[in-house]
Amino acid sequence: MAAVKTSGEKPITQKQSPIPPRIAASAWNIRSANPKETQILIYIGIDPGLSGAVAIISGDQIGSYSIPTLQAKGHREYIPSEMVRILRPYGWIAGDVLAALEQVHSMPKEGVRSSFTFGRGMGLWEGILSALAIPYILVPPARWQNRVLGGRWDPEARRLFALRLWGDTLSAELRRKADGGKADALLIARYLQLEQSIIMKKEKGEE
């Protein structure tokens, strides 16, 4: 049986932290069955590609998980059950969690198998988030990069930026060039944090 490629990390445990101000979920265009006012304590960023990752930021705790994959007949495949395992601890937490799934598309020159696998990955993540009742938004790469980085950066520059932000706690997880997926997932979660503060200012009439 093929070996499972996972990060081997356990889901982080949320620590007690002050509850941030309430924001209107409708302002996010959140994809949820029950859009309502929410108190966000946990931010989840997802880079959905086979080399991508999931990142969770909760108060002063932060962690990242490589996308679970296996090698099958010469190509990599997602492992849906392991993808669910990563997000299950954050499911059905009413009002406390918000996820951002990077809205990327296959490139015209990519092969049929690559395009199919890519689309399957996006569908799997949206299905898992919906099944676990985790509200989420789709965010294009240009949007989160412009917000967090001030422009479009290449993958290695993004990894180094993430390493500067979280090097004290995540240096082992971001030290290799191959850790670009984890860096992107972390920066997508960071995008959610920054956007929440902007929405709060608008609601308070501070902008």
TIRO-2110 file (N, C-alpha, C; in Angstrom, 1 decimal):
// TIRO-2110
0.8, -1.2, 0.0, N, 1, A
0.0, 0.0, 0.0, CA, 1, A
0.9, 1.2, 0.0, C, 1, A
0.5, 2.2, -0.8, N, 2, A
1.3, 3.4, -0.9, CA, 2, A
1.3, 4.2, 0.5, C, 2, A
2.4, 4.8, 0.7, N, 3, A
2.5, 5.6, 2.0, CA, 3, A
1.7, 6.9, 1.9, C, 3, A
1.2, 7.3, 3.0, N, 4, A
0.4, 8.5, 3.0, CA, 4, A
1.4, 9.7, 3.4, C, 4, A
1.3, 10.7, 2.6, N, 5, A
2.1, 11.9, 2.8, CA, 5, A
1.3, 12.9, 3.6, C, 5, A
1.6, 13.0, 4.9, N, 6, A
0.9, 14.0, 5.7, CA, 6, A
2.0, 14.7, 6.6, C, 6, A
1.6, 15.8, 7.2, N, 7, A
2.6, 16.5, 8.0, CA, 7, A
2.8, 15.8, 9.3, C, 7, A
1.9, 14.9, 9.8, N, 8, A
2.1, 14.2, 11.0, CA, 8, A
1.8, 15.1, 12.3, C, 8, A
1.3, 16.3, 12.1, N, 9, A
1.0, 17.1, 13.2, CA, 9, A
-0.4, 16.9, 13.7, C, 9, A
-0.6, 17.1, 15.0, N, 10, A
-2.0, 17.0, 15.6, CA, 10, A
-2.6, 18.4, 15.5, C, 10, A
-3.9, 18.4, 15.4, N, 11, A
-4.6, 19.7, 15.4, CA, 11, A
-4.3, 20.5, 16.7, C, 11, A
-4.2, 21.8, 16.5, N, 12, A
-3.9, 22.7, 17.7, CA, 12, A
-5.1, 22.8, 18.5, C, 12, A
-4.9, 23.1, 19.8, N, 13, A
-6.0, 23.3, 20.7, CA, 13, A
-6.2, 24.7, 21.0, C, 13, A
-7.4, 25.2, 20.9, N, 14, A
-7.6, 26.6, 21.1, CA, 14, A
-7.4, 27.0, 22.5, C, 14, A
-6.6, 28.1, 22.7, N, 15, A
-6.4, 28.6, 24.1, CA, 15, A
-7.4, 29.7, 24.4, C, 15, A
-7.6, 30.0, 25.6, N, 16, A
-8.5, 31.0, 26.0, CA, 16, A
-8.0, 32.4, 25.6, C, 16, A
-8.8, 33.2, 25.0, N, 17, A
-8.3, 34.5, 24.5, CA, 17, A
-9.5, 35.4, 24.5, C, 17, A
-9.3, 36.7, 24.6, N, 18, A
-10.4, 37.7, 24.5, CA, 18, A
-11.2, 37.5, 23.3, C, 18, A
-12.5, 37.6, 23.4, N, 19, A
-13.4, 37.6, 22.2, CA, 19, A
-13.3, 38.9, 21.4, C, 19, A
-13.0, 38.8, 20.1, N, 20, A
-12.9, 40.1, 19.4, CA, 20, A
-14.3, 40.7, 19.1, C, 20, A
-14.3, 41.9, 18.7, N, 21, A
-15.6, 42.5, 18.4, CA, 21, A
-16.4, 41.8, 17.4, C, 21, A
-17.7, 41.9, 17.4, N, 22, A
-18.6, 41.2, 16.5, CA, 22, A
-18.6, 41.9, 15.2, C, 22, A
-18.7, 41.1, 14.1, N, 23, A
-18.7, 41.7, 12.7, CA, 23, A
-19.9, 41.0, 12.0, C, 23, A
-20.4, 41.7, 11.0, N, 24, A
-21.5, 41.2, 10.2, CA, 24, A
-21.0, 40.2, 9.2, C, 24, A
-21.4, 38.9, 9.3, N, 25, A
-21.0, 37.9, 8.4, CA, 25, A
-21.3, 38.3, 6.9, C, 25, A
-22.5, 39.0, 6.7, N, 26, A
-22.9, 39.3, 5.4, CA, 26, A
-21.9, 40.2, 4.6, C, 26, A
-21.0, 40.9, 5.4, N, 27, A
-20.0, 41.8, 4.8, CA, 27, A
-19.0, 41.0, 4.1, C, 27, A
-18.8, 39.7, 4.4, N, 28, A
-17.8, 38.8, 3.8, CA, 28, A
-18.3, 38.1, 2.6, C, 28, A
-19.6, 38.1, 2.4, N, 29, A
-20.1, 37.2, 1.4, CA, 29, A
-19.8, 35.7, 1.7, C, 29, A
-20.0, 35.4, 3.0, N, 30, A
-19.6, 34.1, 3.5, CA, 30, A
-20.6, 33.0, 3.0, C, 30, A
-20.0, 31.9, 2.6, N, 31, A
-20.8, 30.8, 2.1, CA, 31, A
-21.1, 29.9, 3.3, C, 31, A
-22.3, 30.1, 3.8, N, 32, A
-22.8, 29.4, 5.0, CA, 32, A
-24.3, 29.2, 5.0, C, 32, A
-24.8, 28.2, 5.6, N, 33, A
-26.2, 28.0, 5.6, CA, 33, A
-27.0, 29.0, 6.4, C, 33, A
-26.3, 29.5, 7.5, N, 34, A
-26.9, 30.4, 8.4, CA, 34, A
-26.1, 31.6, 8.6, C, 34, A
-26.0, 32.5, 7.6, N, 35, A
-25.2, 33.7, 7.8, CA, 35, A
-25.8, 34.6, 8.9, C, 35, A
-25.0, 35.0, 9.8, N, 36, A
-25.5, 35.8, 10.9, CA, 36, A
-24.2, 36.5, 11.5, C, 36, A
-24.5, 37.3, 12.5, N, 37, A
-23.3, 37.9, 13.2, CA, 37, A
-22.5, 36.9, 13.8, C, 37, A
-21.2, 37.1, 13.8, N, 38, A
-20.3, 36.0, 14.3, CA, 38, A
-19.1, 36.6, 15.1, C, 38, A
-18.6, 35.8, 15.9, N, 39, A
-17.4, 36.2, 16.7, CA, 39, A
-16.3, 35.3, 16.3, C, 39, A
-15.3, 35.8, 15.5, N, 40, A
-14.3, 35.0, 14.9, CA, 40, A
-13.1, 34.8, 15.8, C, 40, A
-12.8, 33.6, 16.2, N, 41, A
-11.6, 33.3, 17.0, CA, 41, A
-10.6, 32.5, 16.3, C, 41, A
-11.0, 31.8, 15.3, N, 42, A
-10.1, 30.8, 14.6, CA, 42, A
-10.2, 31.2, 13.1, C, 42, A
-9.0, 31.3, 12.5, N, 43, A
-8.9, 31.6, 11.1, CA, 43, A
-8.2, 30.4, 10.4, C, 43, A
-8.8, 30.0, 9.3, N, 44, A
-8.3, 28.8, 8.5, CA, 44, A
-8.0, 29.3, 7.1, C, 44, A
-6.7, 29.1, 6.7, N, 45, A
-6.3, 29.4, 5.3, CA, 45, A
-6.0, 28.1, 4.6, C, 45, A
-6.5, 28.0, 3.3, N, 46, A
-6.3, 26.7, 2.6, CA, 46, A
-5.8, 27.0, 1.2, C, 46, A
-4.6, 26.5, 0.9, N, 47, A
-4.0, 26.5, -0.4, CA, 47, A
-4.4, 25.1, -0.9, C, 47, A
-5.3, 25.0, -1.9, N, 48, A
-6.0, 23.7, -2.2, CA, 48, A
-5.2, 22.7, -3.1, C, 48, A
-4.0, 23.1, -3.6, N, 49, A
-3.3, 22.3, -4.5, CA, 49, A
-2.7, 21.0, -3.9, C, 49, A
-2.3, 20.1, -4.7, N, 50, A
-1.6, 18.9, -4.1, CA, 50, A
-0.4, 19.2, -3.3, C, 50, A
0.3, 20.3, -3.6, N, 51, A
1.5, 20.7, -2.8, CA, 51, A
1.1, 21.8, -1.9, C, 51, A
-0.2, 22.0, -1.6, N, 52, A
-0.7, 23.1, -0.8, CA, 52, A
-0.7, 22.7, 0.7, C, 52, A
-1.5, 23.4, 1.5, N, 53, A
-1.5, 23.2, 2.9, CA, 53, A
-2.7, 23.8, 3.5, C, 53, A
-3.0, 23.5, 4.8, N, 54, A
-4.0, 24.1, 5.6, CA, 54, A
-3.3, 24.8, 6.8, C, 54, A
-3.7, 26.0, 7.1, N, 55, A
-3.1, 26.7, 8.2, CA, 55, A
-4.2, 27.2, 9.1, C, 55, A
-4.0, 27.1, 10.4, N, 56, A
-4.9, 27.6, 11.4, CA, 56, A
-4.3, 28.6, 12.3, C, 56, A
-4.9, 29.7, 12.5, N, 57, A
-4.4, 30.7, 13.5, CA, 57, A
-5.5, 30.9, 14.5, C, 57, A
-5.2, 30.7, 15.8, N, 58, A
-6.2, 30.9, 16.8, CA, 58, A
-5.5, 31.6, 18.0, C, 58, A
-5.8, 32.9, 18.2, N, 59, A
-5.1, 33.6, 19.2, CA, 59, A
-3.6, 33.6, 19.0, C, 59, A
-2.8, 33.1, 20.0, N, 60, A
-1.4, 33.1, 19.9, CA, 60, A
-0.9, 31.7, 19.4, C, 60, A
-1.8, 30.9, 19.0, N, 61, A
-1.5, 29.6, 18.5, CA, 61, A
-1.6, 29.5, 17.0, C, 61, A
-0.6, 28.8, 16.4, N, 62, A
-0.6, 28.8, 14.9, CA, 62, A
0.0, 27.5, 14.5, C, 62, A
-0.6, 26.9, 13.4, N, 63, A
-0.1, 25.6, 12.9, CA, 63, A
-0.4, 25.4, 11.4, C, 63, A
0.3, 24.6, 10.8, N, 64, A
0.1, 24.3, 9.4, CA, 64, A
0.2, 22.8, 9.1, C, 64, A
-0.5, 22.3, 8.1, N, 65, A
-0.6, 20.9, 7.8, CA, 65, A
-0.5, 20.7, 6.3, C, 65, A
0.4, 19.9, 5.8, N, 66, A
0.5, 19.6, 4.4, CA, 66, A
-0.8, 18.9, 3.9, C, 66, A
-1.2, 19.2, 2.7, N, 67, A
-2.3, 18.5, 2.1, CA, 67, A
-2.1, 17.0, 2.1, C, 67, A
-2.9, 16.2, 2.7, N, 68, A
-2.7, 14.7, 2.7, CA, 68, A
-2.8, 14.1, 1.3, C, 68, A
-1.8, 13.5, 0.8, N, 69, A
-1.8, 12.9, -0.5, CA, 69, A
-1.1, 11.5, -0.5, C, 69, A
-1.4, 10.7, -1.5, N, 70, A
-0.7, 9.5, -1.7, CA, 70, A
-0.3, 9.3, -3.1, C, 70, A
0.7, 8.5, -3.3, N, 71, A
1.2, 8.2, -4.7, CA, 71, A
0.5, 7.0, -5.2, C, 71, A
-0.2, 7.1, -6.4, N, 72, A
-1.0, 6.0, -6.9, CA, 72, A
-0.8, 5.9, -8.4, C, 72, A
-0.2, 4.8, -8.9, N, 73, A
0.0, 4.6, -10.3, CA, 73, A
0.7, 5.7, -11.0, C, 73, A
1.7, 6.2, -10.3, N, 74, A
2.6, 7.2, -10.9, CA, 74, A
2.1, 8.7, -10.7, C, 74, A
1.0, 8.9, -10.0, N, 75, A
0.6, 10.3, -9.8, CA, 75, A
0.0, 10.4, -8.4, C, 75, A
0.0, 11.6, -7.9, N, 76, A
-0.5, 11.9, -6.6, CA, 76, A
-2.0, 12.1, -6.6, C, 76, A
-2.6, 11.7, -5.5, N, 77, A
-4.1, 11.8, -5.3, CA, 77, A
-4.3, 12.4, -3.9, C, 77, A
-5.4, 13.1, -3.7, N, 78, A
-5.9, 13.5, -2.4, CA, 78, A
-6.4, 12.4, -1.6, C, 78, A
-6.3, 12.5, -0.3, N, 79, A
-6.9, 11.5, 0.7, CA, 79, A
-8.0, 12.2, 1.4, C, 79, A
-9.2, 12.1, 0.9, N, 80, A
-10.3, 12.9, 1.5, CA, 80, A
-10.5, 12.6, 3.0, C, 80, A
-10.4, 11.4, 3.5, N, 81, A
-10.6, 11.1, 4.9, CA, 81, A
-9.6, 11.8, 5.8, C, 81, A
-8.4, 12.0, 5.3, N, 82, A
-7.4, 12.7, 6.1, CA, 82, A
-7.6, 14.2, 6.0, C, 82, A
-8.1, 14.7, 4.9, N, 83, A
-8.5, 16.1, 4.8, CA, 83, A
-9.6, 16.5, 5.8, C, 83, A
-10.5, 15.6, 5.9, N, 84, A
-11.6, 15.8, 6.9, CA, 84, A
-11.0, 15.8, 8.3, C, 84, A
-10.1, 14.9, 8.6, N, 85, A
-9.5, 14.8, 9.9, CA, 85, A
-8.8, 16.1, 10.3, C, 85, A
-8.2, 16.8, 9.4, N, 86, A
-7.6, 18.1, 9.7, CA, 86, A
-8.6, 19.1, 10.2, C, 86, A
-9.7, 19.2, 9.5, N, 87, A
-10.7, 20.3, 9.8, CA, 87, A
-11.8, 19.9, 10.8, C, 87, A
-11.9, 18.6, 11.1, N, 88, A
-13.0, 18.2, 11.9, CA, 88, A
-13.0, 18.9, 13.3, C, 88, A
-11.9, 19.1, 13.9, N, 89, A
-11.9, 19.8, 15.2, CA, 89, A
-12.5, 21.2, 15.2, C, 89, A
-12.6, 21.8, 14.0, N, 90, A
-13.1, 23.1, 13.9, CA, 90, A
-14.5, 23.2, 13.3, C, 90, A
-15.1, 22.0, 13.1, N, 91, A
-16.4, 22.0, 12.6, CA, 91, A
-17.5, 22.2, 13.6, C, 91, A
-18.6, 22.8, 13.2, N, 92, A
-19.8, 23.1, 14.1, CA, 92, A
-19.4, 23.9, 15.3, C, 92, A
-18.4, 24.8, 15.2, N, 93, A
-18.1, 25.8, 16.2, CA, 93, A
-18.9, 27.1, 15.9, C, 93, A
-20.1, 27.2, 16.3, N, 94, A
-20.9, 28.3, 15.9, CA, 94, A
-20.3, 29.7, 16.1, C, 94, A
-20.1, 30.4, 15.0, N, 95, A
-19.6, 31.8, 15.1, CA, 95, A
-18.2, 32.0, 15.4, C, 95, A
-17.4, 31.0, 15.7, N, 96, A
-16.0, 31.2, 16.1, CA, 96, A
-15.0, 31.0, 15.0, C, 96, A
-15.3, 30.5, 13.9, N, 97, A
-14.4, 30.1, 12.9, CA, 97, A
-14.7, 30.6, 11.5, C, 97, A
-13.7, 30.9, 10.8, N, 98, A
-13.9, 31.4, 9.4, CA, 98, A
-12.8, 30.9, 8.6, C, 98, A
-13.0, 30.3, 7.4, N, 99, A
-12.0, 29.8, 6.5, CA, 99, A
-11.9, 30.6, 5.2, C, 99, A
-10.8, 30.6, 4.6, N, 100, A
-10.6, 31.2, 3.3, CA, 100, A
-9.9, 30.1, 2.4, C, 100, A
-10.6, 29.8, 1.3, N, 101, A
-10.1, 28.9, 0.3, CA, 101, A
-9.6, 29.6, -0.9, C, 101, A
-8.4, 29.4, -1.3, N, 102, A
-7.8, 30.2, -2.4, CA, 102, A
-8.5, 29.8, -3.7, C, 102, A
-9.0, 30.7, -4.4, N, 103, A
-9.8, 30.5, -5.6, CA, 103, A
-8.9, 30.6, -6.8, C, 103, A
-8.2, 29.4, -7.1, N, 104, A
-7.3, 29.4, -8.2, CA, 104, A
-7.9, 28.5, -9.3, C, 104, A
-7.4, 28.6, -10.5, N, 105, A
-7.9, 27.8, -11.7, CA, 105, A
-6.7, 27.1, -12.4, C, 105, A
-7.0, 26.0, -13.0, N, 106, A
-6.0, 25.3, -13.8, CA, 106, A
-5.6, 26.2, -15.0, C, 106, A
-4.3, 26.0, -15.4, N, 107, A
-3.8, 26.8, -16.5, CA, 107, A
-4.1, 26.1, -17.8, C, 107, A
-4.3, 26.9, -18.9, N, 108, A
-4.6, 26.4, -20.2, CA, 108, A
-3.7, 25.3, -20.7, C, 108, A
-2.4, 25.4, -20.4, N, 109, A
-1.4, 24.4, -20.9, CA, 109, A
-1.3, 23.2, -20.1, C, 109, A
-2.0, 23.1, -18.9, N, 110, A
-1.9, 21.9, -18.1, CA, 110, A
-2.7, 20.7, -18.7, C, 110, A
-2.2, 19.5, -18.4, N, 111, A
-2.8, 18.4, -19.0, CA, 111, A
-4.2, 18.1, -18.5, C, 111, A
-4.9, 17.1, -19.1, N, 112, A
-6.3, 16.8, -18.7, CA, 112, A
-6.3, 16.2, -17.3, C, 112, A
-5.4, 15.3, -16.9, N, 113, A
-5.3, 14.7, -15.6, CA, 113, A
-5.1, 15.8, -14.6, C, 113, A
-4.1, 16.7, -14.8, N, 114, A
-3.8, 17.8, -13.9, CA, 114, A
-5.0, 18.7, -13.6, C, 114, A
-5.7, 19.0, -14.7, N, 115, A
-6.9, 19.9, -14.6, CA, 115, A
-8.0, 19.2, -13.8, C, 115, A
-8.2, 17.9, -14.1, N, 116, A
-9.2, 17.1, -13.4, CA, 116, A
-8.9, 17.0, -11.9, C, 116, A
-7.6, 16.7, -11.6, N, 117, A
-7.2, 16.6, -10.2, CA, 117, A
-7.3, 17.9, -9.4, C, 117, A
-7.0, 19.0, -10.1, N, 118, A
-7.1, 20.3, -9.5, CA, 118, A
-8.5, 20.6, -9.2, C, 118, A
-9.4, 20.4, -10.1, N, 119, A
-10.8, 20.7, -9.9, CA, 119, A
-11.4, 19.8, -8.8, C, 119, A
-11.0, 18.6, -8.8, N, 120, A
-11.4, 17.6, -7.7, CA, 120, A
-11.0, 18.1, -6.4, C, 120, A
-9.8, 18.7, -6.2, N, 121, A
-9.3, 19.2, -5.0, CA, 121, A
-10.2, 20.3, -4.5, C, 121, A
-10.5, 21.3, -5.4, N, 122, A
-11.3, 22.4, -5.0, CA, 122, A
-12.7, 21.9, -4.5, C, 122, A
-13.3, 21.0, -5.3, N, 123, A
-14.6, 20.4, -4.9, CA, 123, A
-14.5, 19.7, -3.5, C, 123, A
-13.5, 19.0, -3.3, N, 124, A
-13.4, 18.3, -2.0, CA, 124, A
-13.3, 19.2, -0.9, C, 124, A
-12.5, 20.3, -1.0, N, 125, A
-12.4, 21.2, 0.1, CA, 125, A
-13.7, 22.0, 0.4, C, 125, A
-14.4, 22.4, -0.7, N, 126, A
-15.7, 23.1, -0.5, CA, 126, A
-16.7, 22.1, 0.1, C, 126, A
-16.7, 20.9, -0.3, N, 127, A
-17.6, 19.9, 0.3, CA, 127, A
-17.3, 19.6, 1.8, C, 127, A
-16.1, 19.5, 2.1, N, 128, A
-15.7, 19.3, 3.5, CA, 128, A
-16.0, 20.5, 4.4, C, 128, A
-15.7, 21.7, 3.9, N, 129, A
-16.1, 22.9, 4.7, CA, 129, A
-17.6, 23.0, 4.9, C, 129, A
-18.4, 22.7, 3.8, N, 130, A
-19.8, 22.8, 4.0, CA, 130, A
-20.4, 21.7, 4.9, C, 130, A
-19.8, 20.5, 4.8, N, 131, A
-20.3, 19.4, 5.6, CA, 131, A
-20.0, 19.6, 7.1, C, 131, A
-18.9, 20.3, 7.4, N, 132, A
-18.6, 20.5, 8.8, CA, 132, A
-19.1, 21.9, 9.2, C, 132, A
-19.9, 22.5, 8.4, N, 133, A
-20.6, 23.8, 8.8, CA, 133, A
-19.5, 24.9, 9.1, C, 133, A
-18.4, 24.8, 8.4, N, 134, A
-17.4, 25.9, 8.6, CA, 134, A
-17.6, 27.0, 7.5, C, 134, A
-18.0, 28.2, 7.9, N, 135, A
-18.2, 29.2, 6.9, CA, 135, A
-16.9, 29.6, 6.2, C, 135, A
-17.0, 29.9, 4.9, N, 136, A
-15.8, 30.1, 4.2, CA, 136, A
-16.0, 31.1, 3.1, C, 136, A
-14.9, 31.7, 2.6, N, 137, A
-15.0, 32.6, 1.5, CA, 137, A
-14.0, 32.1, 0.5, C, 137, A
-14.2, 32.4, -0.8, N, 138, A
-13.2, 32.1, -1.9, CA, 138, A
-12.4, 33.4, -2.1, C, 138, A
-11.1, 33.3, -2.1, N, 139, A
-10.3, 34.5, -2.3, CA, 139, A
-9.3, 34.3, -3.4, C, 139, A
-9.3, 35.1, -4.5, N, 140, A
-8.3, 34.9, -5.6, CA, 140, A
-6.9, 35.2, -5.1, C, 140, A
-5.9, 34.6, -5.6, N, 141, A
-4.5, 34.9, -5.2, CA, 141, A
-4.2, 36.4, -5.2, C, 141, A
-4.6, 37.1, -6.3, N, 142, A
-4.2, 38.5, -6.4, CA, 142, A
-4.8, 39.3, -5.2, C, 142, A
-6.0, 38.9, -4.7, N, 143, A
-6.6, 39.7, -3.7, CA, 143, A
-5.9, 39.5, -2.4, C, 143, A
-5.6, 38.3, -2.0, N, 144, A
-4.9, 38.1, -0.7, CA, 144, A
-3.5, 38.6, -0.7, C, 144, A
-2.8, 38.4, -1.9, N, 145, A
-1.4, 38.9, -2.0, CA, 145, A
-1.4, 40.4, -1.9, C, 145, A
-2.3, 41.1, -2.6, N, 146, A
-2.3, 42.5, -2.6, CA, 146, A
-2.5, 43.1, -1.1, C, 146, A
-3.4, 42.4, -0.4, N, 147, A
-3.7, 42.8, 0.9, CA, 147, A
-2.6, 42.5, 1.9, C, 147, A
-2.0, 41.4, 1.8, N, 148, A
-1.0, 41.0, 2.8, CA, 148, A
0.4, 41.4, 2.4, C, 148, A
0.7, 41.4, 1.1, N, 149, A
2.0, 41.6, 0.7, CA, 149, A
2.2, 43.0, 0.0, C, 149, A
1.1, 43.6, -0.4, N, 150, A
1.1, 44.8, -1.2, CA, 150, A
1.3, 44.6, -2.6, C, 150, A
1.2, 43.4, -3.1, N, 151, A
1.4, 43.1, -4.6, CA, 151, A
1.6, 41.6, -4.8, C, 151, A
1.8, 41.3, -6.1, N, 152, A
2.0, 39.9, -6.4, CA, 152, A
3.5, 39.5, -6.2, C, 152, A
3.8, 38.5, -5.4, N, 153, A
5.2, 38.1, -5.1, CA, 153, A
5.3, 36.6, -5.7, C, 153, A
6.5, 36.2, -6.0, N, 154, A
6.8, 34.9, -6.4, CA, 154, A
6.8, 33.9, -5.2, C, 154, A
6.6, 32.6, -5.4, N, 155, A
6.4, 31.7, -4.3, CA, 155, A
7.6, 31.7, -3.2, C, 155, A
8.8, 31.8, -3.7, N, 156, A
9.9, 31.8, -2.7, CA, 156, A
9.9, 33.1, -1.9, C, 156, A
9.6, 34.3, -2.5, N, 157, A
9.5, 35.5, -1.8, CA, 157, A
8.4, 35.4, -0.7, C, 157, A
7.3, 34.8, -1.1, N, 158, A
6.2, 34.6, -0.1, CA, 158, A
6.6, 33.8, 1.1, C, 158, A
7.3, 32.7, 0.8, N, 159, A
7.8, 31.8, 1.9, CA, 159, A
8.7, 32.6, 2.8, C, 159, A
9.6, 33.4, 2.3, N, 160, A
10.6, 34.1, 3.1, CA, 160, A
9.8, 35.2, 3.9, C, 160, A
8.8, 35.8, 3.3, N, 161, A
8.0, 36.8, 4.1, CA, 161, A
7.3, 36.1, 5.3, C, 161, A
6.7, 34.9, 5.0, N, 162, A
6.1, 34.2, 6.1, CA, 162, A
7.1, 33.8, 7.2, C, 162, A
8.3, 33.4, 6.7, N, 163, A
9.3, 33.0, 7.7, CA, 163, A
9.7, 34.2, 8.6, C, 163, A
9.7, 35.4, 8.0, N, 164, A
10.0, 36.6, 8.8, CA, 164, A
8.9, 36.9, 9.8, C, 164, A
7.6, 36.6, 9.4, N, 165, A
6.5, 36.9, 10.3, CA, 165, A
6.4, 35.8, 11.4, C, 165, A
6.7, 34.6, 11.1, N, 166, A
6.4, 33.5, 12.1, CA, 166, A
7.7, 32.7, 12.4, C, 166, A
8.8, 33.2, 12.1, N, 167, A
10.0, 32.4, 12.2, CA, 167, A
10.3, 31.9, 13.6, C, 167, A
9.9, 32.7, 14.6, N, 168, A
10.1, 32.3, 16.0, CA, 168, A
9.4, 31.0, 16.4, C, 168, A
8.3, 30.7, 15.8, N, 169, A
7.5, 29.5, 16.1, CA, 169, A
7.4, 28.5, 15.0, C, 169, A
7.6, 28.9, 13.8, N, 170, A
7.4, 28.0, 12.6, CA, 170, A
8.6, 27.9, 11.7, C, 170, A
9.8, 28.1, 12.3, N, 171, A
11.0, 28.1, 11.4, CA, 171, A
11.2, 26.7, 10.8, C, 171, A
10.9, 25.6, 11.6, N, 172, A
11.1, 24.3, 11.1, CA, 172, A
10.1, 24.0, 10.0, C, 172, A
8.9, 24.6, 10.0, N, 173, A
7.9, 24.3, 9.0, CA, 173, A
8.0, 25.1, 7.8, C, 173, A
8.8, 26.1, 7.8, N, 174, A
9.0, 27.0, 6.6, CA, 174, A
10.4, 27.1, 6.1, C, 174, A
11.3, 26.3, 6.6, N, 175, A
12.7, 26.4, 6.3, CA, 175, A
13.0, 26.0, 4.8, C, 175, A
12.2, 25.1, 4.2, N, 176, A
12.6, 24.6, 2.9, CA, 176, A
11.8, 25.3, 1.8, C, 176, A
12.3, 25.3, 0.6, N, 177, A
11.6, 25.9, -0.5, CA, 177, A
10.3, 25.1, -0.8, C, 177, A
10.3, 23.8, -0.5, N, 178, A
9.1, 23.0, -0.7, CA, 178, A
8.0, 23.4, 0.3, C, 178, A
8.3, 24.2, 1.2, N, 179, A
7.3, 24.6, 2.2, CA, 179, A
6.4, 25.8, 1.8, C, 179, A
6.5, 26.1, 0.5, N, 180, A
5.7, 27.3, 0.0, CA, 180, A
4.3, 27.2, 0.1, C, 180, A
3.7, 25.9, 0.1, N, 181, A
2.3, 25.7, 0.3, CA, 181, A
1.9, 26.1, 1.7, C, 181, A
2.7, 25.7, 2.7, N, 182, A
2.4, 26.1, 4.1, CA, 182, A
2.4, 27.6, 4.2, C, 182, A
3.4, 28.2, 3.6, N, 183, A
3.6, 29.7, 3.7, CA, 183, A
2.3, 30.4, 3.1, C, 183, A
1.9, 29.9, 2.0, N, 184, A
0.7, 30.5, 1.3, CA, 184, A
-0.6, 30.3, 2.2, C, 184, A
-0.7, 29.1, 2.8, N, 185, A
-1.9, 28.9, 3.6, CA, 185, A
-1.9, 29.8, 4.9, C, 185, A
-0.7, 30.0, 5.4, N, 186, A
-0.6, 30.9, 6.6, CA, 186, A
-0.9, 32.4, 6.2, C, 186, A
-0.4, 32.8, 5.1, N, 187, A
-0.7, 34.1, 4.6, CA, 187, A
-2.2, 34.3, 4.2, C, 187, A
-2.8, 33.3, 3.8, N, 188, A
-4.3, 33.4, 3.5, CA, 188, A
-5.0, 33.5, 4.8, C, 188, A
-4.6, 32.8, 5.8, N, 189, A
-5.3, 33.0, 7.1, CA, 189, A
-5.0, 34.4, 7.7, C, 189, A
-3.8, 34.9, 7.4, N, 190, A
-3.5, 36.2, 7.9, CA, 190, A
-4.4, 37.3, 7.1, C, 190, A
-4.7, 37.0, 5.9, N, 191, A
-5.6, 37.9, 5.1, CA, 191, A
-6.9, 38.0, 5.8, C, 191, A
-7.4, 36.9, 6.3, N, 192, A
-8.7, 37.0, 7.1, CA, 192, A
-8.6, 37.9, 8.3, C, 192, A
-7.5, 37.8, 9.0, N, 193, A
-7.3, 38.7, 10.2, CA, 193, A
-7.3, 40.1, 9.8, C, 193, A
-6.6, 40.5, 8.7, N, 194, A
-6.5, 41.8, 8.3, CA, 194, A
-7.8, 42.4, 7.8, C, 194, A
-8.6, 41.5, 7.0, N, 195, A
-9.8, 42.0, 6.5, CA, 195, A
-10.9, 42.2, 7.6, C, 195, A
-10.8, 41.4, 8.6, N, 196, A
-11.8, 41.6, 9.7, CA, 196, A
-11.6, 43.0, 10.3, C, 196, A
-10.4, 43.4, 10.5, N, 197, A
-10.1, 44.7, 11.1, CA, 197, A
-10.6, 45.8, 10.3, C, 197, A
-10.5, 45.7, 8.9, N, 198, A
-11.0, 46.7, 8.0, CA, 198, A
-12.6, 46.8, 8.1, C, 198, A
-13.2, 45.6, 8.1, N, 199, A
-14.7, 45.6, 8.2, CA, 199, A
-15.1, 46.2, 9.5, C, 199, A
-14.4, 46.0, 10.5, N, 200, A
-14.8, 46.6, 11.8, CA, 200, A
-14.7, 48.1, 11.7, C, 200, A
-13.7, 48.6, 11.1, N, 201, A
-13.5, 50.1, 11.0, CA, 201, A
-14.7, 50.7, 10.2, C, 201, A
-15.0, 50.0, 9.1, N, 202, A
-16.1, 50.5, 8.3, CA, 202, A
-17.4, 50.5, 9.0, C, 202, A
-17.7, 49.4, 9.8, N, 203, A
-18.9, 49.4, 10.5, CA, 203, A
-19.0, 50.4, 11.6, C, 203, A
-17.8, 50.8, 12.2, N, 204, A
-17.8, 51.8, 13.2, CA, 204, A
-17.7, 53.2, 12.7, C, 204, A
-17.6, 53.3, 11.3, N, 205, A
-17.5, 54.6, 10.7, CA, 205, A
-16.2, 55.3, 10.9, C, 205, A
-15.1, 54.5, 11.1, N, 206, A
-13.8, 55.0, 11.3, CA, 206, A
-13.0, 55.2, 10.0, C, 206, A
-13.6, 54.8, 8.8, N, 207, A
-13.0, 55.0, 7.5, CA, 207, A
-13.9, 55.8, 6.6, C, 207, A
END
